[in-house]
Amino acid sequence: MDSVTILGRTMPVEYLVGAGGGALDQAALFAGLQEAAALINSVGTWAGDEREALSAMNKIVFFSGEIVVNTWKLTRPGCDEDDAIFYWEAVEFMANTDADVRANTFFHDCWHVIQFRRDGGFAQTDEIRVAREVDAISRQIEAARKLGCVDREVAHLQKYLDEHVLIVARLAEGINRMDHAQPIARA
């Protein structure tokens, strides 16, 4: 089994093909993840809560197609906050070829684990979900700068802060409830 070490924490990496999914290039996915981890590990200026976030995940699962996570159908990246597992959709991961983009994307979902722990559970309303996204994006922008993201990439993140309608649209995309279980965080 593959594993990756981020800030001294080793976590397993798994691969999953869901309904309608294509074969995964595990070697390419893992190599890209190792590049992002190396970049994260090379930054010497992580604040305490940033280090805590980047060490919060228990596992990373690359997937294709539609998978079911705790009764939620998932076709795009998302974080199972209570289990601290990041489900990273393989096509989206491979489309973002820069290690800094991949690393700050990972940070975003790590921050959702911190929110879950800090706030005592899942966001129960859309208002709280949007507030958590704003918080996660704000922190992601700080991480993106530390990771060396270019201004264009930071501006892409900033537009979500400036236009909350984009956050609401992203929250509704690619994660569908099968029952009344708690949601996973939306990346």
C-alpha positions in Angstrom: 0.0 0.0 0.0 1.2 3.5 -0.8 1.7 6.1 1.9 2.8 9.7 2.0 4.4 11.6 4.8 3.4 15.2 5.4 5.0 17.2 8.2 6.1 14.0 9.9 2.7 12.3 9.7 2.5 9.2 7.4 -0.9 8.5 6.0 -2.0 5.7 3.7 -3.0 6.4 0.1 -5.7 4.2 -1.5 -7.3 4.0 -5.0 -10.9 3.4 -5.7 -12.9 3.0 -9.0 -16.5 3.8 -8.5 -19.6 3.4 -10.7 -18.8 4.6 -14.2 -15.2 5.3 -13.3 -12.2 4.6 -15.5 -8.9 3.0 -14.6 -6.6 5.0 -12.3 -3.0 5.7 -13.2 -1.9 5.0 -9.6 1.8 5.7 -10.4 1.0 9.2 -11.8 -1.4 10.0 -9.0 1.1 8.9 -6.3 4.0 10.8 -8.0 1.9 14.0 -8.1 0.9 13.6 -4.4 4.6 13.0 -3.5 5.5 16.3 -5.2 2.8 18.2 -3.3 3.9 16.6 0.0 7.5 17.5 -0.7 6.5 21.1 -1.3 4.4 21.2 1.9 7.3 19.7 3.8 9.8 22.2 2.4 7.9 25.3 3.7 9.4 26.3 7.0 6.9 28.9 8.0 3.8 26.9 8.8 1.9 28.4 11.8 0.9 26.0 14.6 -2.7 25.7 13.4 -1.6 25.3 9.8 0.7 22.4 10.8 -2.1 20.9 12.8 -4.4 21.1 9.7 -1.8 19.6 7.4 -1.3 16.7 9.8 -5.0 16.1 10.4 -5.9 13.7 7.6 -5.9 10.0 8.3 -6.0 8.8 4.7 -6.1 10.0 1.1 -8.3 8.1 -1.4 -8.0 8.8 -5.1 -11.1 7.8 -7.0 -12.8 7.9 -10.3 -16.5 7.6 -11.1 -19.2 7.8 -8.5 -18.4 6.5 -5.0 -20.5 6.3 -1.9 -19.1 7.8 1.3 -21.2 7.4 4.4 -24.4 7.3 2.3 -23.3 10.3 0.2 -22.8 9.9 -3.6 -19.5 11.6 -4.5 -18.2 12.5 -7.9 -15.8 15.3 -6.9 -13.3 15.9 -4.2 -14.5 16.0 -0.6 -13.5 15.4 2.9 -15.1 12.9 5.3 -14.5 15.2 8.3 -15.2 12.9 11.2 -13.0 10.1 9.8 -10.5 12.7 8.4 -10.3 11.1 5.0 -9.8 13.1 1.8 -11.4 11.7 -1.3 -9.6 13.2 -4.2 -11.2 12.8 -7.6 -8.4 11.6 -10.0 -9.3 13.6 -13.1 -9.4 16.9 -11.1 -6.2 16.0 -9.4 -4.4 15.3 -12.7 -5.9 18.5 -14.3 -4.1 20.6 -11.7 -0.5 19.6 -12.5 1.2 22.2 -10.3 2.4 20.9 -6.9 1.5 24.2 -5.3 -2.2 24.0 -6.5 -2.4 20.4 -5.3 -0.9 21.3 -2.0 -3.2 24.2 -1.3 -6.2 22.1 -2.3 -5.2 19.5 0.2 -4.8 22.2 2.8 -8.4 23.4 2.2 -9.8 20.0 3.1 -7.5 19.6 6.0 -8.9 22.8 7.4 -12.4 21.3 7.2 -11.2 18.6 9.6 -10.0 21.3 12.0 -13.4 23.1 11.7 -15.2 19.9 12.4 -13.1 19.3 15.6 -13.2 22.9 16.7 -16.9 23.4 16.1 -18.0 20.1 17.5 -19.3 18.4 14.4 -20.8 18.9 11.0 -22.2 22.2 9.7 -26.0 21.9 10.1 -27.2 24.7 7.8 -26.2 26.1 4.5 -25.3 29.4 6.2 -22.8 27.5 8.4 -21.5 25.6 5.4 -20.9 28.8 3.5 -19.2 30.4 6.6 -16.9 27.4 6.9 -16.1 27.6 3.2 -15.2 31.3 3.5 -13.0 30.4 6.5 -11.3 27.5 4.7 -10.8 29.5 1.5 -9.3 32.4 3.5 -6.9 30.0 5.2 -6.2 28.3 1.9 -5.2 31.6 0.4 -2.6 32.1 3.1 -1.3 28.6 2.5 -1.3 29.1 -1.3 1.0 32.1 -0.8 3.4 30.2 1.4 3.4 27.4 -1.2 4.4 29.8 -3.9 1.2 30.0 -5.9 1.2 32.6 -8.6 -1.1 35.6 -8.4 -3.5 34.1 -10.9 -4.0 31.1 -8.7 -4.6 33.2 -5.6 -7.0 35.4 -7.6 -9.0 32.3 -8.5 -9.4 31.5 -4.8 -10.1 35.1 -4.0 -13.1 35.2 -6.4 -14.9 32.7 -4.2 -14.5 35.0 -1.2 -15.8 38.0 -3.3 -18.8 36.1 -4.8 -20.5 33.7 -2.3 -22.8 32.6 -5.0 -19.8 30.6 -6.4 -19.4 28.9 -3.0 -23.1 28.0 -2.9 -22.9 26.5 -6.5 -19.8 24.5 -5.6 -21.4 23.2 -2.4 -24.3 21.8 -4.6 -22.1 20.2 -7.2 -21.1 16.5 -7.2 -22.2 15.5 -3.7 -25.7 14.0 -3.4 -27.4 12.8 -0.3 -28.7 9.2 -0.3 -30.4 9.6 3.1 -30.4 12.0 6.0 -26.8 11.3 7.1 -24.4 14.1 7.9 -22.6 15.7 4.9 -19.0 15.4 4.1 -17.2 18.7 3.6 -17.1 19.9 0.0 -13.7 20.9 -1.4 
